[in-house]
């Protein structure tokens, strides 16, 4: 079969895709910020040489992403996109592949290992009192100290996310809960897991470290607390 190097491959994008890309380029080139007005659909249609219907659909996509919104008497204006809201729409574990679920769970481990400095910087006496209440309730209702109880994990680690004083990080915790639940249900039995330190690092140990330790000692303790999950991800043997 003869080769046809002079023939370019067909672009696998629709006209709406192209207009959407051009609208985004227009916003960037004109350095438009939140609150700035956007030219009307008809102006874009005439300038780009396409129908108003195509421009309207492209605008609709940008509205869905939260990049623009319609304001009475002003038309379309630029907004601050709510990236977490867009992220939330995609986080249905039943619609995500195993590789994506694994990556999202790894993201949780990365976040929790990286938040130590923020916890020590922002912790307050009130935060520590609330953490004490969470741990005490857990100890009163838990009979197996070596197993991960999902509701206890959510309560304790959710408080840590809150203590970081980072709004996006806190929202990530809320958004990733369905993924945590899905992964947790598929976790191996950890009752007989042999920790490298010889013992399971409990939430109380983590809390005590947060009281008198340092970000570095806390990171070590958190890694030991989450050790079975790291071993699973890195395909190490879990006995």
Residue frames relative to the residue before (quaternion, step in Angstrom):
aa qw qx qy qz dx dy dz
X 1.0000 0.0000 0.0000 0.0000 0.00 0.00 0.00
X 0.4191 -0.7261 0.4915 0.2357 3.56 -0.82 1.00
X 0.4131 -0.6991 0.5298 0.2447 3.52 -1.14 0.70
X 0.1961 -0.7799 0.5860 0.0994 3.58 -1.08 0.70
X 0.0853 -0.8561 0.5083 0.0378 3.59 0.47 1.21
X 0.6390 0.5611 -0.3323 0.4078 3.57 1.15 -0.51
X 0.6389 0.5158 -0.3182 0.4738 3.57 1.28 -0.31
X 0.3044 -0.7635 0.5454 0.1643 3.56 -0.69 1.11
X 0.5287 -0.6248 0.4579 0.3471 3.62 -1.03 0.66
X 0.5582 -0.6044 0.4536 0.3426 3.54 -1.17 0.62
X 0.4324 -0.6809 0.5230 0.2755 3.56 -1.01 0.79
X 0.2941 -0.7830 0.5291 0.1431 3.53 -0.72 1.10
X 0.5254 0.5823 -0.4470 0.4302 3.55 0.79 1.08
X 0.4373 -0.6961 0.5063 0.2604 3.53 -1.09 0.70
X 0.6725 -0.4745 0.3728 0.4285 3.55 -1.32 0.17
X 0.6251 0.5316 -0.3363 0.4622 3.57 1.05 -0.73
X 0.6089 0.5489 -0.3467 0.4558 3.60 1.04 -0.77
X 0.6723 0.5036 -0.2929 0.4567 3.56 0.92 -0.96
X 0.6637 0.4933 -0.3088 0.4699 3.59 0.95 -0.86
X 0.6155 0.5414 -0.3446 0.4574 3.59 1.01 -0.78
X 0.6627 0.4999 -0.3001 0.4699 3.57 0.93 -0.93
X 0.6612 0.5057 -0.3089 0.4601 3.57 1.01 -0.80
X 0.6220 0.5330 -0.3389 0.4628 3.59 1.05 -0.68
X 0.6534 0.5010 -0.3086 0.4762 3.56 0.96 -0.86
X 0.6377 0.5212 -0.3236 0.4657 3.57 1.03 -0.79
X 0.6244 0.5411 -0.3296 0.4569 3.58 1.05 -0.81
X 0.6453 0.5250 -0.3143 0.4573 3.59 0.95 -0.89
X 0.6869 0.4782 -0.2809 0.4697 3.58 0.93 -0.92
X 0.6729 0.5166 -0.3026 0.4344 3.57 0.88 -0.97
X 0.7402 0.3852 -0.2119 0.5087 3.57 1.09 -0.72
X 0.3900 -0.7676 0.4406 0.2540 3.54 1.37 0.24
X 0.1908 0.8064 -0.5325 0.1726 3.56 0.96 0.90
X 0.1767 -0.7893 0.5844 0.0649 3.55 -0.99 0.91
X 0.7175 -0.4159 0.3242 0.4551 3.54 -1.32 0.16
X 0.7610 0.3266 -0.2718 0.4903 3.55 -0.83 1.06
X 0.5853 0.5728 -0.3731 0.4360 3.59 1.22 -0.38
X 0.4635 -0.6853 0.4946 0.2662 3.55 -1.11 0.73
X 0.2915 -0.7305 0.5954 0.1639 3.53 -1.24 0.61
X 0.5700 -0.5975 0.4283 0.3669 3.62 -0.96 0.76
X 0.5887 -0.6109 0.4081 0.3373 3.56 -1.16 0.60
X 0.6939 -0.4832 0.3444 0.4081 3.54 -1.29 0.45
X 0.6711 0.5192 -0.3064 0.4314 3.58 0.85 -0.97
X 0.6313 0.5335 -0.3366 0.4512 3.58 1.02 -0.76
X 0.6621 0.4854 -0.3010 0.4852 3.57 0.97 -0.86
X 0.6358 0.5419 -0.3340 0.4365 3.58 0.93 -0.87
X 0.6856 0.4740 -0.2817 0.4753 3.58 0.90 -0.93
X 0.6710 0.5111 -0.2984 0.4466 3.57 0.96 -0.86
X 0.7485 0.3916 -0.2040 0.4948 3.58 0.98 -0.87
X 0.4157 -0.7345 0.4538 0.2859 3.56 1.23 -0.21
X 0.5638 0.5600 -0.4046 0.4526 3.57 1.03 0.79
X 0.6298 -0.5372 0.3881 0.4052 3.55 -1.25 0.18
X 0.6079 -0.5585 0.4218 0.3749 3.53 -1.24 0.47
X 0.5842 0.5883 -0.3661 0.4226 3.58 1.14 -0.61
X 0.6465 0.5135 -0.3151 0.4680 3.57 1.00 -0.85
X 0.6613 0.4991 -0.3048 0.4698 3.57 0.94 -0.90
X 0.6323 0.5435 -0.3308 0.4421 3.58 0.99 -0.83
X 0.6618 0.4945 -0.3094 0.4708 3.60 0.96 -0.83
X 0.6357 0.5157 -0.3277 0.4717 3.57 1.03 -0.76
X 0.6293 0.5222 -0.3215 0.4773 3.58 1.05 -0.79
X 0.6312 0.5481 -0.3290 0.4392 3.56 1.00 -0.84
X 0.6276 0.5274 -0.3355 0.4642 3.58 1.02 -0.76
X 0.6722 0.4897 -0.3018 0.4662 3.58 0.92 -0.87
X 0.6192 0.5225 -0.3422 0.4759 3.58 1.10 -0.64
X 0.6352 0.5345 -0.3254 0.4527 3.57 1.00 -0.83
X 0.6874 0.4631 -0.2698 0.4901 3.57 1.07 -0.75
X 0.4813 -0.6881 0.4245 0.3387 3.58 1.26 -0.18
X 0.4270 0.7101 -0.4613 0.3172 3.60 1.22 0.37
X 0.7835 0.0903 -0.0532 0.6125 3.57 1.11 -0.68
X 0.0671 -0.7783 0.6210 0.0644 3.55 -1.28 0.32
X 0.4676 -0.6775 0.4953 0.2775 3.55 -1.21 0.50
X 0.0893 -0.7916 0.6043 0.0136 3.56 -0.88 1.04
X 0.5255 -0.6438 0.4579 0.3158 3.56 -0.94 0.90
X 0.8404 0.1380 -0.1662 0.4970 3.54 -0.99 1.04
X 0.7315 0.3928 -0.2509 0.4977 3.62 1.22 -0.06
X 0.4186 -0.6948 0.4836 0.3287 3.59 1.15 -0.43
X 0.7685 -0.3189 0.2567 0.4917 3.55 -1.09 -0.74
X 0.0206 -0.7847 0.6195 0.0066 3.56 -1.00 0.85
X 0.5550 -0.5925 0.4709 0.3452 3.54 -1.29 0.43
X 0.1091 -0.7885 0.6028 0.0548 3.59 -1.04 0.78
X 0.5203 -0.5700 0.5096 0.3804 3.54 -1.34 0.03
X 0.3687 -0.7581 0.4838 0.2351 3.63 -0.38 1.14
X 0.3278 -0.7035 0.5941 0.2115 3.55 -1.07 0.79
X 0.2121 -0.8319 0.5001 0.1133 3.55 0.17 1.31
X 0.6325 0.5398 -0.3452 0.4352 3.58 1.07 -0.66
X 0.6186 0.5411 -0.3424 0.4553 3.58 1.07 -0.70
X 0.6513 0.4994 -0.3108 0.4794 3.57 1.01 -0.80
X 0.6369 0.5344 -0.3188 0.4550 3.55 1.05 -0.81
X 0.6363 0.5650 -0.3172 0.4186 3.55 1.00 -0.90
X 0.6274 0.5737 -0.3380 0.4037 3.57 0.99 -0.77
X 0.7215 0.4491 -0.2418 0.4683 3.56 1.13 -0.63
X 0.6405 0.5963 -0.3128 0.3693 3.57 1.22 -0.40
X 0.3117 0.6828 -0.5874 0.3026 3.55 0.54 1.19
X 0.4156 -0.7529 0.4488 0.2427 3.61 -0.33 1.25
X 0.6409 0.5368 -0.3364 0.4336 3.60 1.07 -0.64
X 0.7008 0.4425 -0.2664 0.4921 3.58 1.23 -0.33
X 0.6534 0.5205 -0.3045 0.4576 3.58 1.27 -0.21
X 0.4854 -0.6670 0.4875 0.2861 3.54 -1.09 0.73
X 0.6804 -0.5074 0.3396 0.4053 3.57 -1.24 0.38
X 0.6375 0.5279 -0.3382 0.4478 3.61 1.00 -0.75
X 0.6530 0.5060 -0.3130 0.4685 3.58 1.00 -0.80
X 0.6393 0.5205 -0.3209 0.4663 3.58 0.99 -0.85
X 0.6401 0.5219 -0.3164 0.4667 3.56 1.01 -0.83
X 0.6665 0.5016 -0.3016 0.4617 3.58 0.93 -0.88
X 0.6518 0.5089 -0.3171 0.4643 3.58 1.00 -0.79
X 0.6515 0.4944 -0.3255 0.4745 3.57 1.01 -0.76
X 0.6112 0.5336 -0.3417 0.4742 3.58 1.08 -0.70
X 0.6004 0.5626 -0.3524 0.4459 3.57 1.08 -0.71
X 0.6222 0.5333 -0.3421 0.4598 3.58 1.00 -0.78
X 0.6665 0.4970 -0.3135 0.4588 3.61 0.89 -0.87
X 0.6353 0.5311 -0.3241 0.4576 3.57 1.00 -0.83
X 0.6621 0.5129 -0.3028 0.4548 3.57 0.92 -0.92
X 0.7112 0.4684 -0.2751 0.4462 3.57 0.84 -0.94
X 0.6382 0.4945 -0.3348 0.4859 3.58 1.14 -0.51
X 0.7331 0.4623 -0.2356 0.4397 3.57 1.12 -0.64
X 0.6131 0.6074 -0.3422 0.3716 3.60 1.21 -0.26
X 0.3988 0.7726 -0.4466 0.2111 3.60 1.24 -0.24
X 0.6795 0.4987 -0.3101 0.4397 3.60 0.77 -0.97
X 0.6597 0.5072 -0.3094 0.4602 3.59 1.02 -0.77
X 0.6226 0.5408 -0.3425 0.4500 3.59 1.06 -0.71
X 0.6965 0.4620 -0.2793 0.4727 3.57 0.89 -0.91
X 0.6429 0.5297 -0.3227 0.4495 3.58 1.11 -0.59
X 0.8119 0.3236 -0.1253 0.4694 3.56 0.91 -0.96
X 0.4599 0.7045 -0.4600 0.2840 3.64 1.16 -0.26
X 0.1417 -0.7726 0.6151 0.0692 3.54 -1.14 0.74
X 0.6633 -0.4818 0.3734 0.4342 3.56 -1.26 0.21
X 0.6261 0.5365 -0.3297 0.4599 3.59 1.05 -0.76
X 0.6281 0.5329 -0.3300 0.4610 3.59 0.99 -0.83
X 0.6882 0.4858 -0.2846 0.4576 3.56 0.86 -0.96
X 0.6156 0.5322 -0.3455 0.4673 3.59 1.08 -0.64
X 0.6657 0.4920 -0.2974 0.4758 3.58 0.95 -0.86
X 0.6304 0.5204 -0.3270 0.4742 3.57 1.06 -0.74
X 0.6158 0.5449 -0.3267 0.4660 3.58 1.07 -0.78
X 0.6522 0.5145 -0.3108 0.4620 3.58 0.95 -0.85
X 0.6417 0.5220 -0.3173 0.4638 3.59 0.99 -0.83
X 0.6880 0.4799 -0.2804 0.4667 3.57 0.89 -0.97
X 0.6468 0.5244 -0.3245 0.4488 3.60 0.94 -0.84
X 0.6518 0.5029 -0.3098 0.4757 3.58 0.95 -0.86
X 0.6284 0.5326 -0.3301 0.4610 3.57 1.01 -0.78
X 0.6819 0.4909 -0.2921 0.4568 3.58 0.88 -0.93
X 0.6611 0.5134 -0.3058 0.4536 3.59 1.07 -0.65
X 0.7777 0.3456 -0.1630 0.4992 3.58 1.14 -0.58
X 0.6488 0.5027 -0.3250 0.4698 3.60 1.25 -0.10
X 0.2127 -0.7948 0.5606 0.0938 3.52 -0.96 0.94
X 0.7399 0.3032 -0.1978 0.5670 3.56 1.19 -0.40
X 0.2452 -0.8255 0.4950 0.1155 3.57 -0.18 1.28
X 0.6815 0.5064 -0.2968 0.4371 3.60 1.19 -0.34
X 0.6568 0.5018 -0.3152 0.4663 3.59 1.23 -0.14
X 0.4384 -0.6759 0.5273 0.2702 3.52 -1.18 0.64
X 0.1480 -0.7618 0.6269 0.0688 3.56 -0.68 1.13
X 0.4815 -0.7239 0.4091 0.2769 3.56 -0.54 1.19
X 0.6903 0.4785 -0.3081 0.4468 3.60 0.81 -0.92
X 0.6450 0.5050 -0.3221 0.4745 3.60 1.08 -0.69
X 0.6169 0.5390 -0.3375 0.4637 3.56 1.05 -0.74
X 0.6651 0.5124 -0.2987 0.4537 3.57 0.92 -0.96
X 0.6682 0.5094 -0.3073 0.4467 3.59 0.89 -0.91
X 0.7139 0.4579 -0.2645 0.4591 3.58 0.79 -1.02
X 0.7340 0.4207 -0.2495 0.4712 3.57 0.69 -1.07
X 0.5854 0.5653 -0.3700 0.4481 3.57 1.13 -0.56
X 0.6360 0.5151 -0.3225 0.4756 3.58 1.05 -0.74
X 0.6221 0.5298 -0.3458 0.4612 3.59 1.02 -0.72
X 0.6336 0.5223 -0.3323 0.4642 3.58 0.96 -0.86
X 0.6488 0.5210 -0.3109 0.4593 3.57 0.98 -0.86
X 0.6692 0.5217 -0.2891 0.4431 3.56 0.99 -0.89
X 0.5625 0.6110 -0.3900 0.3976 3.59 1.17 -0.43
X 0.2865 -0.7902 0.4831 0.2453 3.57 1.31 -0.46
X 0.5340 0.5734 -0.4314 0.4472 3.58 1.15 0.62
X 0.3998 -0.7649 0.4535 0.2223 3.56 -0.38 1.25
X 0.6654 0.4972 -0.3175 0.4574 3.59 0.92 -0.84
X 0.6303 0.5290 -0.3356 0.4587 3.57 1.00 -0.78
X 0.6455 0.5140 -0.3164 0.4679 3.58 0.99 -0.85
X 0.6582 0.5008 -0.3102 0.4688 3.58 0.97 -0.82
X 0.5963 0.5589 -0.3628 0.4478 3.58 1.08 -0.68
X 0.6240 0.5381 -0.3370 0.4555 3.56 0.98 -0.83
X 0.6777 0.4918 -0.2908 0.4629 3.55 0.89 -0.96
X 0.6993 0.4910 -0.2734 0.4419 3.57 0.91 -0.95
X 0.7272 0.4526 -0.2482 0.4525 3.57 1.01 -0.78
X 0.3957 0.7415 -0.4698 0.2700 3.60 1.24 -0.06
X 0.6544 0.5000 -0.3477 0.4481 3.66 0.83 -0.78
X 0.6385 0.5119 -0.3233 0.4751 3.58 1.09 -0.71
X 0.6246 0.5314 -0.3398 0.4605 3.58 0.99 -0.82
X 0.6534 0.5257 -0.3089 0.4487 3.55 0.94 -0.94
X 0.6563 0.5165 -0.3077 0.4560 3.56 0.93 -0.90
X 0.6864 0.4741 -0.2788 0.4759 3.57 0.89 -0.98
X 0.6338 0.5491 -0.3292 0.4341 3.57 0.99 -0.86
X 0.6544 0.5217 -0.3103 0.4510 3.58 0.98 -0.80
X 0.7292 0.3986 -0.2229 0.5096 3.55 1.20 -0.53
X 0.4063 0.7104 -0.4728 0.3267 3.57 1.27 0.25
X 0.5099 -0.6146 0.4912 0.3479 3.59 -1.18 0.48
X 0.6030 -0.5296 0.4331 0.4103 3.57 -1.28 0.22
X 0.1898 -0.8287 0.5217 0.0712 3.57 -0.56 1.18
X 0.3621 0.7686 -0.4737 0.2320 3.59 1.26 0.07
X 0.7724 0.3294 -0.1705 0.5156 3.59 1.02 -0.79
X 0.3568 0.7509 -0.4924 0.2577 3.59 1.24 0.26
X 0.2721 -0.7653 0.5659 0.1417 3.56 -0.94 0.92
X 0.2678 -0.7857 0.5419 0.1320 3.56 -0.39 1.25
X 0.5725 -0.6238 0.4130 0.3355 3.58 -1.05 0.81
X 0.6850 0.4660 -0.2809 0.4845 3.59 1.13 -0.63
X 0.5532 -0.6299 0.3783 0.3926 3.56 1.28 -0.18
X 0.7958 0.1506 -0.1057 0.5769 3.58 1.24 -0.12
X 0.5360 -0.6091 0.4893 0.3198 3.51 -1.30 0.53
X 0.3200 -0.7327 0.5678 0.1957 3.59 -0.82 0.98
X 0.2482 -0.8129 0.5163 0.1049 3.56 -0.37 1.28
X 0.6718 -0.4666 0.3783 0.4334 3.53 -1.33 0.08
X 0.6168 0.5380 -0.3544 0.4522 3.60 1.06 -0.65
X 0.6343 0.5203 -0.3336 0.4644 3.58 0.99 -0.76
X 0.6407 0.5129 -0.3192 0.4739 3.55 1.02 -0.80
X 0.6571 0.5126 -0.3063 0.4601 3.56 0.96 -0.87
X 0.6530 0.5055 -0.3171 0.4663 3.59 0.93 -0.86
X 0.6302 0.5283 -0.3275 0.4653 3.56 1.06 -0.75
X 0.6422 0.5226 -0.3115 0.4662 3.54 1.08 -0.79
X 0.6329 0.5395 -0.3257 0.4497 3.58 1.14 -0.59
X 0.8538 0.1515 -0.0190 0.4978 3.58 0.73 -1.07
X 0.6126 0.5922 -0.3446 0.3940 3.58 1.24 -0.17
X 0.4874 -0.6067 0.5245 0.3453 3.51 -1.24 -0.59
X 0.6822 -0.4581 0.3421 0.4558 3.63 -1.19 0.19
X 0.6575 0.5175 -0.3190 0.4452 3.59 1.00 -0.78
X 0.6786 0.4675 -0.3054 0.4771 3.60 0.89 -0.86
X 0.6220 0.5391 -0.3413 0.4539 3.57 1.10 -0.66
X 0.6345 0.5292 -0.3344 0.4534 3.60 0.98 -0.80
X 0.6370 0.5183 -0.3256 0.4687 3.56 1.00 -0.82
X 0.6676 0.4971 -0.2988 0.4668 3.58 0.91 -0.92
X 0.6513 0.5112 -0.3196 0.4609 3.60 0.95 -0.83
X 0.6316 0.5251 -0.3372 0.4602 3.60 1.00 -0.78
X 0.6680 0.4869 -0.3018 0.4750 3.58 0.98 -0.81
X 0.6090 0.5476 -0.3423 0.4605 3.57 1.11 -0.66
X 0.7668 0.3485 -0.1649 0.5133 3.56 0.98 -0.90
X 0.2896 0.8226 -0.4588 0.1699 3.58 1.31 0.11
X 0.6518 0.5085 -0.3561 0.4356 3.67 0.82 -0.76
X 0.6504 0.5124 -0.3205 0.4602 3.59 1.04 -0.74
X 0.6280 0.5168 -0.3326 0.4775 3.58 1.04 -0.76
X 0.6546 0.5171 -0.3153 0.4524 3.57 0.93 -0.88
X 0.6439 0.5158 -0.3247 0.4625 3.56 0.99 -0.81
X 0.6726 0.5014 -0.2999 0.4541 3.58 0.89 -0.93
X 0.7471 0.3794 -0.2146 0.5018 3.58 0.95 -0.85
X 0.4880 -0.7213 0.3865 0.3037 3.55 1.33 0.43
X 0.3372 0.7077 -0.5399 0.3065 3.55 1.01 0.82
X 0.6007 -0.5915 0.3983 0.3614 3.55 -1.15 0.56
X 0.1228 -0.7514 0.6436 0.0787 3.56 -0.97 0.91
X 0.2933 -0.7871 0.5189 0.1584 3.55 -0.46 1.19
